[in-house]
Amino acid sequence: MRFFTGLHQPSDARHFDAVFISVNRLRARKSHFVVGDWIMDSGAFTEISTFGYYRDAVDVYAREIRRWASCGNLLAAVAQDWMCEPWIVKKTGLSVDTHQKHTVARYDALLAEESGVYILPVLQGYEPQDYVRHIRMYGDRLTHGQWVGVGSVCKRNGDPNQIAAVLLAIKHERPDLRLHGFGLKTTALGSPLVTSMLHTADSMAWSFHARINGRNANDWREAKRWTENISSRPVQYMLDLAA
């Protein structure tokens, strides 16, 4: 599994091999920054959790993707998905099925923009079978071996078995898919079962860990230490971080 460190400040990307940066951190930025491999997040969680919908049309996000396409090695831009946690669905007043359909529609619209960057589709749902249904909803859009994100798992990090159940359901339906886990935290990343099913993952858990331990939650050095622990000791690192 390859890990992408989530960062608050794009300028800190120069200290890392692979990073995950939200488009919300880039909109007001005027110039490119030093970065190697990176993934651009769509800022979906902020939009849907705060407003219950996307305030901007797809072409606005597509313009940002094109603007940053030549900055470093932009491996992917995450599609504008609709999360399916119960509290999110309650906020929008829609159903999980409708959120899934909106996710596919946004993906199709973003592909049509032809940004020149790989658009990372996102599987959404809450119960394991929801994700299976969403795979079928995508149909032949998901080609063999495609790199695909798995959404609505970041709030379930306290119980890796729940995340594993989702991943197992996806793998049973489409064992060929290369999965990306969004926003995984210490406990989930310490589960060999979870990490064995992931091709890539991202996290900003380093910031939370620094804050609860009375350190600077915006310091890239905290992120560096946390990332190195993940990369070098995928299971033991939890004990190290607690020391």
Stockholm file with secondary structure:
# STOCKHOLM 1.0

chainA/1-243         MRFFTGLHQPSDARHFDAVFISVNRLRARKSHFVVGDWIMDSGAFTEISTFGYYRDAVDVYAREIRRWASCGNLLAAVAQDWMCEPWIVKKTGLSVDTHQKHTVARYDALLAEESGVYILPVLQGYEPQDYVRHIRMYGDRLTHGQWVGVGSVCKRNGDPNQIAAVLLAIKHERPDLRLHGFGLKTTALGSPLVTSMLHTADSMAWSFHARINGRNANDWREAKRWTENISSRPVQYMLDLAA
#=GR chainA/1-243 SS CEEEEECSCGGGGGGCSEEEEEGGGTTTCCSCCCCSEEEEECCHHHHHHHHSSCSSCHHHHHHHHHHHTTTTEEEEEECCCCCCCHHHHHHHTCCHHHHHHHHHHHHHHHHHTCCSSCEECEECCSSHHHHHHHHHHHGGGSCTTCEEEECSCGGGTTCHHHHHHHHHHHHHHCTTCEEEECSCCHHHHTCHHHHHTCSEEEECHHHHHHHHTTSCTTCHHHHHHHHHHHHHCTTTHHHHHHC
#=GC SS_cons         CEEEEECSCGGGGGGCSEEEEEGGGTTTCCSCCCCSEEEEECCHHHHHHHHSSCSSCHHHHHHHHHHHTTTTEEEEEECCCCCCCHHHHHHHTCCHHHHHHHHHHHHHHHHHTCCSSCEECEECCSSHHHHHHHHHHHGGGSCTTCEEEECSCGGGTTCHHHHHHHHHHHHHHCTTCEEEECSCCHHHHTCHHHHHTCSEEEECHHHHHHHHTTSCTTCHHHHHHHHHHHHHCTTTHHHHHHC
//
